[in-house]
Amino acid sequence: MDKKTQKKTTESPEKGRILSKPRIFFGLTFILFSIVLAFSFISYLMNWKADQSQAGTMLDKSIKSSNIFGKAGDWLGNIFIFESIGIASFIIAFLFLVVGTLILKKKIFKPWKTIGHSLFFICWLPIFMGALTKGQGVLGGVYGYQIMDYLNAIIGTVGLWTVLAASIILYFILEFNLRPSSIKAKLSKINENTIGKVKSMMPDSDEDFEADEELKEEIDEIAPNVTVTDSTEDRPNHKVKTPEPVNPPKGFPEVPVATDIETITTPNHTSFESEPKDAPQPVSLNLNTKPGIPVSTPEEAFDIRPSAQPVPSAPVSSPAQENIKFNVEVAPVVDVLDDSDRKSQELVEKHGLYDHKLDLANFQMPPVDLLKDYGSEEISINKEELEENKNKIVGLLKNFNVGIAEIKATIGPTVTLYEIVPEAGIRVAAIKKLQDDIALNLSALGIRIIAPMPGKGTIGIEVPRKNPTMVSMRSVIASHKFQNTDMDLPVVFGKTISNEIFMADLSKMPHLLMAGATGQGKSVGINAILTSLLYKKHPSELKFVMVDPKKVELSLYSKIERHYLAKLPDAEEAIITDTNKVINTLNSLCIEMDTRYDLLKNAFCKNLKEYNKKFAERKLNPENGHRFLPYIVLVVDEFADLIMTAGKEVELPIARLAQLARAVGIHLIVATQRPSVNVITGMIKANFPARAAFRVISSVDSRTILDSPGADQLIGKGDMLYFNGNEILRLQCAFVDTPEVERIAEYIGEQKGYSSAFLLPEYVSEDATSSAGTFDPNEKDALFEEAARIIVSTQQGSTSMLQRQLKLGYNRAGRIMDQLEASGIVGGFNGAKAREVLISDLHSLEQFLEDLRS
């Protein structure tokens, strides 16, 4: 053995031991995780109602978990069982166990077969449990309920159970091979094995040999030229006969003849040796010989040609059959509905779809005439200006050895876009460097170079016009594009460089961050957005929460308080100007967001649009707390002032709303005149994909708001850049004056409105004193004791839960909660979290209530 071979031999065991350590680690990790999942799921199923409410409170130390693995177990159970596939989640834990054993190279399970079976049960078990429980509980999960509900709506209850039964039957047929032929073969095999075992237990006798002769006769019927032989080991005194060699047929290789095969001969019986001499040579077939012994195969014994089958004759149709009338009728489709769908359909047939506009059925949307007409807004083409700018651009680029193959001008309301196609070999960076030189040569402010143009093989140079055209709010509101839009929250900003009306859906943005220096059109942009929404949405569909630290910008909208505005229950004015009230309002919006998510979860809906559609179809019961949910738009006019005065107390709820609130119809419009990094922090910026930038002072501010320069090159007066994650568009914001906003607000305010503004959930700050006061047992509510039992049994001090369980309004439920706090049953208000329940069980509660009665 050479040195290299010896070295490899000595190194290989050590290397194998090193490589085995990660395998053992990962294998045991997978097995341990499967055990954790299984026990978390079991514990979650025992206490799923309590665990589900605690799934989102992992960082709250005050709330204890009943799961065996604590809040992590709650979270795992809620994710896998409730929100996913129900009890089929145990299969996920089993798959982790299978993967762990495979990593450890312990082939306990057949991997591909196990995965196939697991996928089948993961797909169908939630649907089966959802159909069995009709969506009640967590056994089927959200997936099982949604698929069951969808199939139930498409093919009905009978069709759903037919599909489930067919899938189960098909699974057993494929798994256990339950075809008729296979069943018959298995039964015959069992019969043969039974007979063989019985015969092997009996001694040799004449009856045995008679059975052998019967077997020989059956073989002769199948192949008359086959001689049945037995091994010499079983019958040692038999006569030996050596078969003669047989010449193989042409085209086949020679096969050696077995010489150790004996012909069966017994005393007092006729031997099989007596055969006619002219008969073909038999083939000796040893039924008990060991594998590997060659057997001669003469031509007479095998026929590889296909057997001749009779050709079926074509059916002959008689004239009587051709004249028979053949009618086809299609049976009507019978739609089988479950009880809830049938009840909702009956309600729709009786009362029609729920109309959320009935409370203000006579409300009239503002007419376009309220907006000022500024006359013709057609763009005038100044050919001399265009030709002059073109010659200056071409001449300047030529001086810097930049050749141009083609140039084109697009005239917009404020700027003209010159698109140039450089000659081959010209670098784009060479043209970008000439931005200041082009601005100097054209004697123009706000030159912006777009190199290259998105989706085009050109370079754009935006040059402001000497005589810009105004874009009025009336022209864009009266446009066919705005009047016939199907957007949920349409916002019309103004016009693009190509003089096209630009619109966006606020529900798809889903939040908007605006920035711009003082006097550059930021407040006008906010008024344009609000005006767009007021012209398209009914008061029942939209509510505004307005925050105005300046106290003068949004005060015009106070007249529409009973129609479009939302506020806290104890607030005097709907337009919020006090910083402390801003903090309470933002936290109240967080409570509203959580409440809406609970409603969507109970209704099995993903977003507000699906929920309201389901409610309009009367599939949701208002007695369970369901109601029509309007969109809520939070408008903050000066965000920098709030950050300076409140800091994290404002930033955190704003960030939380921006992260989560879009699915429940709460959208944010945040504006600031100072887009610095300490105002627009990374947390805020990451959750506002849509940005609108008016003219700012420096390039740093432009990069803060847009992540790119350009906003510092705008010319002001509504000139803006809009960015929504794809490309930056230059727009001219539509102009709406203060008198126009006043006329719109007065027109809406003069009409019949709701009794008050839309009330947000009550929020009391942590440092505020408790408003419950002392508790008087003689003045307690009639539902006080029942509410106390609900709170203690669920261990969840929630006002919204009392509303749903006792079918109360918010004000009465809040008073009962104050009485429960004053009596010592629940703790103080805890912001967005539920109140702490101070009594642990119902037995202690009954003793406590008995003491109160006495």
Salt bridges, closest charged atoms under 4 A:
ASP60 OD2 - LYS833 NZ 3.67
GLU175 OE2 - LYS113 NZ 3.73
GLU175 OE1 - HIS117 NE2 2.95
ASP220 OD2 - LYS216 NZ 2.60
ASP230 OD2 - ARG235 NE 3.99
ASP303 OD1 - ARG305 NE 3.10
ASP339 OD1 - ARG342 NH1 3.22
ASP369 OD1 - ARG474 NH2 3.54
GLU387 OE2 - LYS390 NZ 3.17
GLU388 OE2 - LYS392 NZ 3.17
GLU419 OE2 - LYS408 NZ 3.83
GLU419 OE2 - LYS456 NZ 3.48
GLU462 OE2 - ARG448 NH1 2.98
GLU462 OE1 - ARG730 NH1 2.65
ASP488 OD1 - LYS609 NZ 3.48
GLU541 OE2 - HIS356 NE2 3.00
GLU541 OE1 - LYS537 NZ 3.80
GLU561 OE2 - LYS567 NZ 3.01
GLU592 OE2 - ARG596 NE 2.92
GLU592 OE2 - ARG627 NH2 3.21
ASP594 OD1 - ARG656 NH2 3.15
GLU617 OE1 - LYS619 NZ 3.41
ASP637 OD2 - LYS550 NZ 3.86
GLU651 OE1 - LYS648 NZ 3.41
ASP707 OD1 - LYS685 NZ 2.60
ASP707 OD2 - ARG691 NH1 3.75
ASP719 OD2 - ARG730 NH2 2.60
GLU746 OE2 - LYS559 NZ 3.01
ASP781 OD1 - ARG812 NH2 2.87
GLU785 OE2 - LYS780 NZ 3.31
GLU785 OE1 - ARG789 NH2 3.67
GLU785 OE2 - ARG853 NE 2.96
GLU821 OE1 - ARG835 NH1 2.78
GLU846 OE2 - ARG789 NE 2.85
GLU850 OE1 - ARG853 NH1 2.82
